[in-house]
Amino acid sequence: MMRQISSVSSAALLGLLLATGAQAEDESGWSGKGAVGVVAQRGNSETETISISAELINNLEQWRHTLGLNTLNASDDGVDTADRLEIYGKTDYKISDTSFWFASLRYEDDEFSQFDSQATLAAGYGRQLLKRENHVLTGEVGLGYRRAELRASGETETDPILRGTLAYRWDISETAALTNNLLVEAGSDNTFAKNVTAITADIANNFGIQFAYEVRHNTEVDDPAENSDFVTTVNLVYSIK
């Protein structure tokens, strides 16, 4: 069921991304990207991994709205080994050219995590910490609230959180870029951290190839679960600017 929901949600947002492409250069300020990665092995064993991500941004004079999702599905010899859906949204109110207030929402459903689901809501302050010709670094810090459902007991945990992000981009050339995005949601019951490092290179028109390495970490997990997950993907990327 979770796999079907992930597929439908991903297809819907990717379709919206493609439809928005025609408006990329108009005054509405739309931009976005979608990425699909597929790895399949056949022979002595049958393994499949599918990752889909999409993000839409509407950049207005005073406001900036972001909506996105990430999915990961994997199987080994017909047995599911990963099934995760993450949906997020954020609204920024621009104070100046370099600073803004933000409100964010993130929801995650992971069939192979000790949490049946996690949802966080936060608000705070963001600032562009560095802007050079080829380098941009933006940071955010805020307070929020997390609600998590434990898979084993069915109990619900709620706690206040401190949310922080760092987003870095290095335009290596006109056709290649390195990005690193760090998210931390720290609370008394658990601290969640996610870091994604990616190199993207344009190959033709709006299409590119991306190599990404993602680390996800929860400080509190039940045995025999590991605290950290590591995912490496090679993706075909479609972008509108």
Buried (B, 14 or more C-beta within 10 A) or exposed (E): EBBEEBBEBBEEBBEBBBEBBEBBEEEEBBBBBBBBBEEEEEEEEEBBBBBBBBBBBBBEEEEBBBBBBBBBBBBBEEEBBBBBBBBBBBBBEBEEEEEBBBBBBBBBBBBBBBBBBBBBBBBBEBBBEEEEEEEBBBBBBBEBBBBBBBBEEEEEBEEEBBBBBBBBBBBEEEEBBBBBBBBBBBBEEBBBBBBBBBBBBBEEEBEBBBBBBBBBBBEBBEEEEEEEBEBEBEBBBBBBE
